[in-house]
Amino acid sequence: MSKFCRPFTTAAIRYFDRAAVERARSWLEDKTDSAPEEQIPILPVFQSRKQTKAYYNKISHFYDVLSDRSEAPMRKVGLELLKPGEGEKILEIGFGTGHVLEILAKAVGPRGIVFGLDLSDQMAGLAKKRLTDSGLLVRTRLRCGDAIHLPYAVDTMDAVFMSFTLELFDTPEMPIVLNECKRVLQTGGRIVVVGMSKQGKREPLMGIYEWAHKHFPNFVDCRPIYVQQALKDAGFKIQKSLRRHMWVPVEIILAIKS
């Protein structure tokens, strides 16, 4: 029962056998014998890259209706941390329908270039149309591809931006993606990652969401991760860490390549 209840409460839960009733009372009073909180493992990704591409191609034309209201405020905070500047070369990984590309292209001006990489060719088509309609396509270079192997040269980018994308990669793949980001960034280059967070107290809705991810991965493909820790482990220097909340906790991290 204690295991069953964990997804639905933020309270500390621990099981004691009937013979340990005094120890249980002591734990309730001061929890002096309770073990330190451990980092809960990240769930795996249950879909192949081919399945992920097919899924985003399928939902591309109504993706904004599904997610933009919740994700757009988080992206805005991330862009405020990134502070894109005139003349910069900036890469966005997982650009979706192109909202951030449009903002970045305006910010870098005619002397800058915004690079975009996305797995879904249908998303890329929608982003290209958005940029064409706004007259900003000339400032962008869009490609379909996998961030496991970024098709860009060493030390070419001033900044990298990722929003609700890193958590689509399986746990062993995340360091590879972040090392690729570090490879293409210039020394002192900035990276901002916005992602669903597993850090901190476990919220009831998070347990339900992760249950859905395990049982219906074809619909619930993202899963919460430790965003800041992933960047630290990849050798980035954390500059700023923010926590926000949409319907689940979100980490928004600014880091640099030192």
C-alpha positions as CSV (number, residue, x, y, z in Angstrom):
1,M,0.0,0.0,0.0
2,S,2.9,2.4,0.8
3,K,4.3,1.8,-2.7
4,F,0.8,2.3,-4.3
5,C,0.3,5.6,-2.5
6,R,3.7,7.2,-3.4
7,P,2.6,8.7,-6.8
8,F,-0.4,10.4,-5.2
9,T,1.2,12.3,-2.2
10,T,4.3,14.4,-1.4
11,A,4.3,13.0,2.2
12,A,7.1,10.8,3.4
13,I,6.0,7.2,3.4
14,R,7.7,4.3,5.1
15,Y,6.6,0.8,6.0
16,F,7.2,-0.8,9.4
17,D,6.3,-4.3,10.4
18,R,3.9,-4.7,13.4
19,A,6.8,-5.9,15.5
20,A,8.6,-2.5,15.0
21,V,5.8,-0.4,16.2
22,E,8.0,1.6,18.7
23,R,10.5,2.3,15.9
24,A,7.6,3.5,13.8
25,R,6.4,5.9,16.5
26,S,9.9,7.2,16.8
27,W,10.1,7.8,13.1
28,L,6.8,9.7,13.1
29,E,8.0,11.9,16.0
30,D,11.3,13.0,14.6
31,K,12.3,10.6,11.7
32,T,15.8,10.4,13.3
33,D,16.4,6.9,11.7
34,S,15.1,7.7,8.3
35,A,17.5,7.3,5.4
36,P,18.6,10.3,3.4
37,E,16.5,10.9,0.3
38,E,17.9,9.2,-2.8
39,Q,17.7,10.4,-6.4
40,I,14.9,8.5,-8.0
41,P,16.0,6.8,-11.2
42,I,14.9,8.4,-14.5
43,L,12.4,6.2,-16.5
44,P,13.7,4.9,-19.8
45,V,12.5,5.9,-23.2
46,F,10.2,3.2,-24.6
47,Q,10.0,4.3,-28.2
48,S,12.5,3.9,-31.0
49,R,13.7,7.0,-32.9
50,K,11.7,5.8,-35.9
51,Q,8.5,5.7,-33.8
52,T,9.3,9.1,-32.3
53,K,9.7,10.7,-35.8
54,A,6.4,9.1,-36.9
55,Y,4.6,10.4,-33.8
56,Y,5.7,14.0,-34.3
57,N,5.0,13.9,-38.0
58,K,1.5,12.7,-37.2
59,I,0.8,15.4,-34.6
60,S,2.7,18.2,-36.3
61,H,-0.4,20.1,-37.6
62,F,-2.0,20.3,-34.2
63,Y,1.0,20.2,-32.0
64,D,0.7,23.9,-31.0
65,V,-2.9,23.3,-29.9
66,L,-1.8,20.5,-27.7
67,S,1.2,22.0,-26.1
68,D,1.8,25.7,-26.9
69,R,-0.2,27.2,-24.0
70,S,1.8,25.3,-21.4
71,E,5.2,25.3,-23.1
72,A,5.4,28.8,-24.5
73,P,5.8,30.6,-21.1
74,M,8.6,28.2,-20.2
75,R,10.4,28.8,-23.6
76,K,10.1,32.5,-23.0
77,V,11.9,32.3,-19.7
78,G,14.6,30.2,-21.4
79,L,15.1,32.7,-24.1
80,E,15.4,35.5,-21.5
81,L,18.2,33.5,-19.9
82,L,19.9,32.9,-23.3
83,K,19.8,36.6,-24.4
84,P,20.4,36.0,-28.1
85,G,22.5,38.9,-29.6
86,E,23.0,40.7,-32.9
87,G,25.3,38.8,-35.3
88,E,25.4,35.5,-33.3
89,K,25.2,31.9,-34.6
90,I,22.7,30.0,-32.5
91,L,21.5,26.4,-32.8
92,E,18.1,25.2,-31.7
93,I,17.7,21.4,-31.3
94,G,14.1,20.2,-31.6
95,F,12.6,23.4,-33.1
96,G,9.1,22.0,-33.7
97,T,6.9,24.4,-35.5
98,G,9.4,27.2,-35.4
99,H,8.2,29.6,-32.7
100,V,11.7,30.0,-31.1
101,L,13.4,30.0,-34.5
102,E,11.4,33.1,-35.4
103,I,12.3,34.9,-32.2
104,L,16.0,34.0,-32.5
105,A,16.1,35.1,-36.2
106,K,14.8,38.5,-35.2
107,A,17.3,38.8,-32.4
108,V,20.5,37.8,-34.3
109,G,19.6,40.3,-37.1
110,P,20.8,40.2,-40.7
111,R,24.4,39.5,-39.7
112,G,23.5,36.4,-37.6
113,I,22.4,32.9,-38.5
114,V,20.1,30.6,-36.7
115,F,20.5,26.9,-37.2
116,G,17.7,24.4,-36.5
117,L,17.8,20.6,-36.2
118,D,14.6,18.5,-35.8
119,L,13.9,14.8,-36.2
120,S,10.5,15.4,-37.9
121,D,10.3,16.5,-41.5
122,Q,6.7,17.5,-41.1
123,M,7.7,19.9,-38.2
124,A,10.5,21.2,-40.4
125,G,8.0,22.0,-43.2
126,L,5.7,24.0,-40.8
127,A,8.7,25.9,-39.4
128,K,9.9,26.7,-42.9
129,K,6.5,28.1,-43.8
130,R,6.4,30.2,-40.6
131,L,9.8,31.7,-41.3
132,T,9.0,32.3,-45.0
133,D,5.8,34.1,-44.0
134,S,7.7,36.4,-41.6
135,G,10.5,37.0,-44.1
136,L,13.1,35.5,-41.8
137,L,14.0,32.3,-43.7
138,V,17.1,33.9,-45.1
139,R,18.6,34.1,-41.6
140,T,18.0,30.4,-40.9
141,R,19.5,27.0,-41.9
142,L,17.1,24.2,-41.1
143,R,17.9,20.5,-41.2
144,C,16.2,17.2,-40.3
145,G,18.5,15.0,-38.2
146,D,19.4,13.4,-34.9
147,A,21.2,15.3,-32.2
148,I,23.2,12.2,-31.4
149,H,25.4,13.4,-34.3
150,L,25.2,17.1,-34.8
151,P,26.0,18.0,-38.4
152,Y,28.0,21.1,-37.5
153,A,31.7,21.8,-37.1
154,V,33.7,22.2,-33.9
155,D,33.5,25.6,-32.1
156,T,31.0,27.2,-34.5
157,M,28.1,28.2,-32.3
158,D,27.7,31.1,-29.9
159,A,24.7,29.4,-28.2
160,V,22.5,26.3,-28.2
161,F,18.8,26.2,-27.1
162,M,16.8,23.2,-26.3
163,S,13.2,23.2,-25.0
164,F,11.4,20.0,-24.0
165,T,13.8,18.0,-26.2
166,L,16.5,16.5,-24.0
167,E,14.0,14.4,-22.2
168,L,13.1,12.6,-25.4
169,F,16.5,10.9,-25.5
170,D,17.1,7.8,-23.4
171,T,19.3,8.2,-20.3
172,P,22.5,6.8,-21.9
173,E,22.0,9.1,-24.9
174,M,21.6,12.4,-23.0
175,P,25.4,12.7,-22.3
176,I,26.1,12.1,-25.9
177,V,23.7,14.8,-27.0
178,L,25.2,17.3,-24.5
179,N,28.7,16.4,-25.5
180,E,27.8,17.1,-29.1
181,C,26.4,20.5,-27.9
182,K,29.7,21.2,-26.2
183,R,31.7,20.2,-29.3
184,V,29.9,22.7,-31.5
185,L,29.9,25.5,-29.0
186,Q,32.8,28.0,-28.8
187,T,34.6,28.4,-25.5
188,G,32.4,30.5,-23.4
189,G,29.4,29.6,-25.5
190,R,26.0,29.4,-23.8
191,I,23.5,26.6,-23.6
192,V,19.9,26.9,-22.2
193,V,18.0,23.7,-21.6
194,V,14.3,23.8,-20.7
195,G,13.0,20.4,-19.5
196,M,10.5,18.5,-17.4
197,S,12.1,18.1,-14.0
198,K,12.3,15.1,-11.7
199,Q,14.2,17.2,-9.1
200,G,12.7,18.0,-5.7
201,K,9.5,16.8,-4.0
202,R,7.5,14.2,-5.9
203,E,4.2,15.6,-6.9
204,P,1.0,13.5,-7.2
205,L,0.5,14.4,-10.8
206,M,4.1,13.4,-11.6
207,G,3.4,9.8,-10.5
208,I,0.3,9.6,-12.7
209,Y,2.2,11.1,-15.7
210,E,5.1,8.6,-15.3
211,W,2.7,5.7,-15.1
212,A,1.2,6.9,-18.4
213,H,4.7,7.2,-19.9
214,K,5.4,3.5,-19.0
215,H,2.1,2.2,-20.2
216,F,1.3,4.5,-23.1
217,P,4.7,5.6,-24.5
218,N,3.2,6.2,-28.0
219,F,1.1,9.1,-26.5
220,V,3.3,10.2,-23.5
221,D,6.8,10.1,-24.9
222,C,8.6,12.7,-22.7
223,R,9.6,11.9,-19.1
224,P,11.0,14.0,-16.3
225,I,14.8,14.2,-16.0
226,Y,17.5,15.9,-13.8
227,V,18.3,18.7,-16.2
228,Q,20.9,20.6,-14.2
229,Q,22.7,17.4,-13.1
230,A,22.8,16.3,-16.7
231,L,24.6,19.5,-17.8
232,K,27.0,19.3,-14.8
233,D,27.8,15.7,-15.7
234,A,28.6,16.8,-19.3
235,G,31.1,19.4,-18.0
236,F,29.1,22.6,-18.4
237,K,29.4,25.3,-15.8
238,I,26.0,26.2,-14.4
239,Q,25.3,30.0,-14.5
240,K,21.7,30.1,-13.5
241,S,19.1,27.6,-12.5
242,L,15.3,28.3,-12.4
243,R,12.4,26.2,-11.4
244,R,9.0,26.8,-12.8
245,H,5.7,24.9,-12.9
246,M,3.3,24.3,-15.7
247,W,1.3,21.1,-14.9
248,V,4.6,19.4,-13.9
249,P,7.8,20.9,-12.5
250,V,10.2,22.4,-15.1
251,E,13.9,23.2,-14.8
252,I,15.3,26.1,-16.9
253,I,19.1,26.0,-16.9
254,L,21.7,28.4,-18.3
255,A,25.3,27.0,-18.5
256,I,28.5,27.8,-20.4
257,K,31.3,25.8,-22.0
258,S,34.3,26.7,-20.0
